[in-house]
Amino acid sequence: MSSRPPTHPAKWWADPLSYVELFAVGNIAFLAVDISLAHAVNAFARPEEWIPVAFSVGATLVLLAALVLGGLRPSTARGEGTAGVRLARVLGLCVGWGAVVVGIAGLLFHLDSAFFGAQTIKNLVYTAPFVAPLAYTGVGLLLILDRMMDAQSVDWARWVVLLALGGFIGNFVLTLADHAQNGFFRSSEWIGVIASAYAVSSLCAVLVVHDNRPFVRLALVMMAAQVVVGGLGFALHVEAIWNGPGASLRQRVLYGAPLFAPLLFADLAVLAVLALWAIARSQNDRATAPEVIAS
C-alpha cells in the first residue's frame, strides 16, 4: 500500500516553507545586531570580530534579492525554473554554506579565547560563549535544507525539528553557563535551564516518533511555554540592566545581563512550531489520502 503524495499548497501563506525562509532571513539580519552588541564589550579587540557582522549585513541583502528573484518558496530542483529562480537558488545555497563556515570558525575563535589554553570548567564558563556562533551554522543548514529537499515531505519537517532541537541544546548550554557565572544568584535563573531541558525532551520524542499526534501536541504546548519563558527572561534581563551597576545605560547594556539572550527561547520555539505544523500536515495528508494498490 502507498498513499498519494501531498500537493504543493496554492498559497504561500499556507506553506510552512515560506515562514521558514522568512525566519532564516530575519535571524541572519538580527545576528548583526546581537553580535555587534556582544563584540562591543571588548570594543572589537580582534579584527576578525567584524566578520560575522559584515557577513550578516551582506547575507541579508543577498537573501532579500533571492526572495525577489525566486519568491518565498525556493526551488529544490537544480537547473529547473526561470533564470531568476535558478539564480535565487544558487544565492541561497551560497549564503547557507557561508553561514556554516562563519559559525564553525566563530566556534573555534571563541574556544581559543581561553578554553584551549586550559581545559577547565572555569574557562568554559567564563570564556566567550563558545556555542553562540553556531547560530550561524544552524541558519545556514536551514537555508541549504530548503533548497535540497522537498518541503512537502515529512523528512524535511523532521530535519527542521532536528535543527530546532540542536538550537535548544545550545540554548541549554548557554543558559547554564551564563547563569553559572553568578552562581545562580536568583532562583529564577533556573527557569531557563529547566525550560530548555523540557524543550529538548519534547522535540526528541517528536523526532523519534514523528507520526504520534499526542507527541506533536505536547511539543506544541512546550513551545508555547518557551515563548512565555523567553518573554519573562527578557523582562528580567531588562530589569537587571536598568537597576544594575554602571555609570550609564550604555555600560549597563554592554556589561550587564545579555539583553537579547532570552528571546532565543521564543525564536527557536517559532522554528519548532513551523516544523510541527509541517509534520501535522503530513499526518493529515496520510489520513485523508486514498489508498492505492502498489503495483
N, C-alpha and C positions, 0 to 999 in steps of 0.2 A: 504494500500500500504506500501511496505517496500523496502529498497534498499539493494543490495549486499554489504556485509561488505568488507572494503578495505583489500587487501592482504599485507603481510609483504614485504617491499622492498627487492629486491635480494641483493643489495649492501649496505654496511654500510654507504657509503658516501651519499646515497640518503635518509637517515633517520634522522630526527631532533634529535631523541633519542640519537644517537651516539655523537652528538655535545653537547647535554645537559650533558651527562656523562663527557665528557672532560671538559666542563665548571665547573662542580662541583669539579672535581679533581683539576683543576687549581686554583679555588678560595680557596679551603681548603689549598693548598700549599702556595698561596700568602698571606693568612691571617697570616701565621707565620712571614713573613717579616713585614707586616703592623703593627701587634700587637707588635712585638719586638721594632719597631721604636717608637710607641706610649708609651709603658711602659718604654722605656729608658729615657723618660723625667724626671721621678722621680726615675730612677735607680732601677726599680723593687722593690720599697719600701716594698711591701707586697708580701709574698711568693706565694700567690695564683695567682699573676700576671703572673707566669710562666706556669700556667695550660694551657691556650689556645695555647701558643707557642708549648709546648710539645705535646698537642693533635693534632695540625696541622701537625707536623712532623710525628708522629706515624700514624695518619689517612691517610696521603698521601701515605705512604708506604703500608698500608693495601689496599687502593683503587687501587694502581698500581698492587698489587698482584691479586686482584679480577679481574682486566682487563685482566691479563694474563690467569687466570683460566676460566673466563666466557665470555670474549670478551667485545666489546663496548656496546652491547645491552643486558642489564641484563634480566634474566628470571623473569617473574611475577608469574609463577606457582610454588607453594610450593611443594617440593618433586619431581619435574619433571626435566628431563635432566640428564646429566652425574654428577658424584660426584663432579667434578670441578665446574660445573655450579651451582650446589646446594650450594657448599661452598662459591662461589663468591657472590651469592645472600645473604647469611647469613652475610658475611663480610660487604657487602654494607649496610644492614639494621643496623648492629651494629654501624658502623660509623655514619649513619644517626641519629639514636637515641642518640648517644653520642654527636653529634654536637648540637642537640636540647637542651640537658641538659646543655652543656657548654654555649650556647647562653643565655639561661634563667638565669643561675647562674651569668653570666657576667653582665646581665642587673641589677640584684639585687645588685651586688657588686658596680656597677657604681652609682646607685641611692643612695646607702648607704654612698657614699663618702661625700655628702653634702645635697642632696635634702631631705633625710629622717630626717635630723636634723631640717630643717626649710623649709617648702614647699613654696618657693618663686620663682618668675621668675628669680631673680638674681642667686640663687643657681642652678636653672635648666639650665641656660645659661653657667655659669662658672664652673660647676662640670664636671667630666669626661663625655664624650659623651654617654649618657645613652642608646641610641638605637643602638650604634655601635656593641655591642656583638651579636645583633640579626642577624647579617650577618651569624653567625654560624647556628643559628636556621633555617634561610631560606635555606641554602645549605643542611642542614640535612633533611629538609622536601622534598627537591628536590630529594635527594637520595632515600628516602622512597617511594616517589611517583613513581619513575622509576621502583621500584620493586613490587609495589602493584597494578598498573593499566596498562592496555593495552595502549601502546604508539601510537597505530594506531587509537585510539578513539578520538573524539573531546573533550570528558571530560578531558582526560589527558592534551590536549593542553590548555584548559581553566584553569585548575589548575596551569599550568606553567605561564599563563598570570597573575593569581592571585598572585603568588609568586613574579613575576617581579613588579606587582603593589605595593605589600607590600614593596618591596625594594625601589621603587621610593617615597613612602610615608615617609619611614625612611630617605631617602636622602633629601627630602624636609625639614624635621625637623632638620637634621644635618646641612644642608647648612644655614638654617635660624639662628640656634643657634650659629654656628661658626662665621658667619659674624656679628651677633649682638654683639659679644664680642668687636669689634672695632667700633660699631655704624655705620656699612656700610660706612666706611671711603671713599671707592671708589664706584662710582656709578655702576661700572661693577660687583660689588658683588651681585647685584640684579639679574643678568642674571641666575645664578644657581637656585635661588629660583623660578623665573618665569618659567624656563625650566622644573623644576621638577613638577610644578603645571600643565603645559600643558601635560607632560607625564602621570601624574596620570589621568587626564580627558580623554585622548585618550584611555588609556587602560581600564578605567571604561566602556567606550562606547562599546569596543570590548567584554568585559566580559559579559555585559548585553545583547547585540545583536550580538552574535558571527557569525551569518550567513549573516551579512551585509558586502558585499565586499567593498563599499566605506569607511566604518569604518576601515576595515583592512588596506586599502591603506593609509588612513590618519594616522593611528598608525605607519605604516612603515616610513612615512615621518617624523613623530615626533621622532621616534627612530634614524633616520639619524641625525636629529638636535641635539639629545642628545650626539651623538658621537662628533659632532663639538664642542658643549659646553664643553664636557669633555676635549678635546684636548686644547681648548682655556684656560680653567681653569687651566690645568696642566702647560701650558706655563706661565700664570700669576703668579702661585704659585712659579714656578722656579725663575722667575724674582724677586719676592718679597723676596725669600730666598737669592738669590745672592746679592741683594742690601740692605738687611736688616741689623739691628744692630747685633753685635756678633763678638767676637774676632777670631773665627774660623768658617770654613764652617760647621763643625760638630755641633757647638752650634746653628748656624742659621737653620740647618735642623731640629734639635730637638725642638727648641723653636719658630721657625717661622711658616709660613703657612704650614698646613699639606700637605706634598709633594704629596701623592698618592690619597688624598681625591677626587679631581675632576675626576679621572679615573673611579670612581664608576658610573658616568653617562654613559660612554661607556660600562662598564661591564654589567650593568643592561639592556642597550639597546640591547646588544648581546643576552641575555636570552630572552627578549621580542620578538626579531626578530625570534628566533627559535620557539617560541610558535606561532607566527603569521604565520610562514611557515607551521606548522602543521595544523593550522586552515584552511589556504588556500588549503592545500592538501585535507582536509576533504570536503571542499566545491567543489573541482573538482571531488572528488570521487562520491559525491551525484549527481553532474550534469551529469556525464558520465555513472553511473551505470544503467543497465536496470531495469525497474520497474517489480516487480513480484507481483502477487496477493496473499495476505496473506490468509492462509487457516483458 
